[in-house]
Amino acid sequence: MQKQTSDLTPSIGVTTNSRTASGGKTWWQGLMKSTAYVVALALFLGLGLWTGPRLHAVYQRVFPEPSYVTGNYDALYRQAGKSVVMFSRSTCPFCREVRELLEREHVDFRELVIDQSADAKRQFEALGGSRVPMLFVGDRRIIGFREETIRQSLESARR
């Protein structure tokens, strides 16, 4: 059987023969296999990107983060000179919300801005801080803007 080339075949040696030297598949079968791999990869990637956040949300509902953690923070209060201490970042909108809440409630507090003070950042990290705002009221450490928890903690600390 002779190989026949068509006039439309590029000059790179592609022939119209139904078999190639590499395994007996036609060029379009190889293309289809490669396309199938790309489609499968895109499908699994898309499915993972779609499923991941939904699984995280389910996990958060099943195992919610506690609204506060109790501990003895007397050394922090002595060092700060205040009975309420907040670690924040200058650009954090939730930190601003906590600050405004504390000001509305006429709370005397100390704010340590970790992106403006190396000492504040060192203290923040020493206390296990990873997210702001991190608020200390009485025996409670509150992460984030949790208005009801903050109000309850302030009320508890006033007693």
N, C-alpha and C positions, 0 to 999 in steps of 0.2 A: 504494500500500500504506500503510495507516494504522498508526501506532504504537499498540500496545495496552499498557496497564499493568495489572498484576494487583493484586489487593487486598493481596498480601503484599509488594509492591514498596515500598521506603522512599520517603519523600517527597523524596529528593534528585535525582530525575529519572532513575533507572535504569529502563529499560524492558525488556520481554521480547523486543524486536526482536532478531533474530539478528545484526544489524550495528550497529556504533557509528559515530560520526562520525570517530573517530580510526583510520583504516586498515582498517576493515572487520573487525576481530576482536571476538569476544565477550569479555566481561569475564573469563570463566573461562579463556580462552586466554591472556590477559595475566597472570593469576594463575599459571597453569601455567608460563609462561615465566619469571616472576620466581622461582618456586619452584625451577625447574631451575637457575637461576643461583646461588641460595643453596646448593642441594645440591652443585653442582659446586665452589663455593668451599670449602664445608666438607670435601668429599672431598679436594681438593688440599691444603688446610691440614692435615688429619689425616694424609694421606700424607707430607707434608713433615715433620711432627713425628715421625712414626713412623720415617721413613727417615733423617733427619738423624743421630741418635745412632748408628745402625747403620753408616752410612758413616764416621762419625768413628772408630768402633772398628776398622773395617777399615783405615783410614788409619794408626791407631796401631800396628796389627800389622805393616803393610807397612813403615812408616817409624818405628820406635820411637825415642823420645827417648833420647839417650845417658845412661848412668847418672852420668857426671861429665864435666866439661870441665876440661882442664888449662890452667894459666897460671902466671905468677909473682905470688905473693901475699905476697912478703916485706915490702912496705911495710905491708900490713894487719897482719901478725904483729908487726912492730916497734911499730906504733901501739897494738895491743891488748895487747902484752906477753905474749902466749901463742902457742903453736904450733898451736892449734886454736881457730877462731872460728866462732860460730854466730849468725846473725841469726834472730830469731823474733818471734812475736806472743804476747802473754800468754794469749790464749784458744785458741791453736792446739793441737789434740790430737796432731798429728804432731810438733810441736816438743817437746811433753812426752815423746813416745816417744824422740826423739833424745837429749834431755837425760838421761833415765833410762838409756839405753844407754851414754852417755859416762860417767855416774857409776858404773855397774856395772863398766865397763872401767877405772875409776880414771884417767880422762883429765883432765888439767889444762886446762880450756878457758875461753874468755871468751864469755859470752852477751850479745848486744846486742839488747834488746827494742825493736823499731821502733815499737810503739804507745805506748811510755812515754818515749821519748827522741827529741827532734828531731834530735840529732846522729847517733844510730844510724840513723834513717830516711834522713838525708842520705847517710851512708856506703853504706847499702843501695842506694839509688837510683843513686849514683855507680858502684857495682859492677855495675849492670845488673840489680839484683834486681827480681823481679816476684812471686815466690811464696816462701813460707816453709815449712819451715825451709830456710835456705841455709847450708850448712856448708862451711868451708874447712879442709882437712887436707892439709898438704904442698903439692904443686902441683895439687891437685884442688879443684874447686868442685862440691859435690853439692847438688842441689835435691830436697827432699822426704825422706821417711823411707825410705831404701833400706838396710836393715840390712846386707846382705851387702857392698854397696859401701862402706859406712862402715867395717865391720870390716876389709876388705881395705886400705882407705886408711890406717887407723890402723896396721895391721901394716906396711905399706910405709913409712910415716913413721917408725916406730920403728927401722928398719934403718939 
